[in-house]
Amino acid sequence: MCAPASEELYYVTRMNNCYYNFQAIHNKVTVSRLALAERLAIAGLIIFVIYHVEEVAKTSGTAGFLPVASPKFRGLLFELGTLALAAAAFVLSWSKPSIIVSMVLIVTGLLMVWDGTAIGTRYFTVLAGPGPIIGFVYGVAILALGIVKGISTRMAMKTATTSA
């Protein structure tokens, strides 16, 4: 049983006496990759905001709400998780322009840099080896990914408007 051809056919292939529009299937997969990249970037931002609220609560003297007791493990878990989600979002949205992915990555990177500067290193008065400075470095890495994604998105949009 063949599916009816409802879209304009770009690349038509005959398989088992049926014609398939592989360009339409490719476009749907690409759009779903971009949607997944946007969701991953937003999830990374949410994870970092939860971690940051926990850190602010701990520094103000109240008990935190996360069940992880070790501050090094908690920082590594949440900051590295945010970095992994941001990198996955960047890789998934590699060939497609996305303002949402670039803006969320830039905001996440700026928040991580600010957190690493203000809370982690106490405005660079405490610089310990593999300690709180790692959050600052992760933030710079995510910020760089966001800037690169923003530049590539801008170039793709500029090319699309000039060629049209």
N, C-alpha and C positions, 0 to 999 in steps of 0.2 A: 504494500500500500504506500503510495507516494503522497507527500505533503504538497498542497497546492502552492504554486509560486505566487507570492503576494507582493514581493518587493522587486525593485529594478535589479536585473541580473548583471553583475559585473563579471564574475568568474563562475561559469556553470560547469559542473562536472557530472558525468553520468555514472551512476553506480546502481547496480541491480535494477536497471530500467527506470531509475528515478533521477531527477535533476536537482542538484543541491546548490544553493547560493553560499559559497564559502566566504565571500566578502562580508555578507551580512552576519554570518556566524563569527568571523574574526572581529568585526566592529563590536558585537555584543560582549565578547570576551575582553576586549580592550577597555570598554566602558566599565565592566565589572572589576577589572584590575585597578582602574583609577578610583572607583568607589571604595574598594578595599584599602587602597593607599590612603585615601582621605580618612577613613574610619580608623586605621592604624595610627595615623598622626594625631588624631583627636584623642584616641585612647592613651597614647603616650603623654599628651598634655594633661589629661585627667589623672593619670597615675602620678605624675610629678606634682600636681597641685595637692593631691592627697598627702604625699610625702612632705611637701613644704608646710602644709597646715600642721602636720604632726611635729615637725621640727620647731615651728613657732610655738606650739603648745608646750613642748619640752623646754625650750629656752625661757619661757615666761614662768616656769615653775609648776605648771599643772602636769598631771599624768597624761601620757599620750594614749591614743586609742588603737594603735597598731599592735598586734600581738608579738611582734619581733622585738626581743629585749636588747640584743646587741646593736649599738648604734652603727658600728662599722658594717655589719652584715645588712642592716636595714638600709643604710645609705647605698651600699653596693648593689643590693637587690633592686631597689626602686630606681636609682639613677642609671644603672646598667640596663634595666628593663626599658626605661624611657629611651635610652640611646639605641637599643636594639629595635624598638618599634619605629623610631624615627628613621633609622637606616633602612628598614624594610619598606616603609612608606616611600622613601626616596627612590629605592630600587624599583618598586612596583610602578611608580609614576614616571619612570625614566624617559620614555619616548612620547609622553603626552603632556601638554602644558596644563598646569593646575595652579590656580591662584590660591585655592584653599590649602593645598599641601604646603606650598611655600610660606604662606602666612602663618600657619600653625607651627611649622618648624622654626620659623624666626621667633615667634612668641615663646615657644618652649625653650629655645636656646637662650633667649634673653633672660627668661625667668631662672634658668639654671645658672647662668653666669652671675646674675644678681644674688641668687641664693648661695652660690659658692663664694662670692665676695663678702657678702654681709654676714651670713651665719657661719659658713664653713671656715673661713679664714679670719673672721672678725676684722674685715676691711684690710686684709693682708698684714695683720700684726702677728698672726700665728701661721707660719708656713711649715707644715710637717710633711715628711716624705710621702708615703702612699696614704695620706690621711684625707682631710677635708678638701684639699686642693683638687682631688680627682673630680669632684662635682663641677668645679670651675672648668676643668679641661673638657669634660663631657659636654658642658654647655657651649663651649667654644666650637666643638665639633658639630653639634646640632645646629648652631647658628650658621656655621659655614655651609652645611647642607641646605639650609633654608635659603641662604643668599644665592647659592649656585642654582637651586631650583627656581628662585625668583628671576634670576637673569635669563635662564633658559626659557622660562615661560614668557618673559617679555620679548625675547628674540623670536620665539615661535609666533607670538601674536603679531609682532611687527611684520614678519615675513608673510603671514596670512593676510594682513590688511593691505600690504603693498602689492601682492600678487592678485588680489581680487579686483 
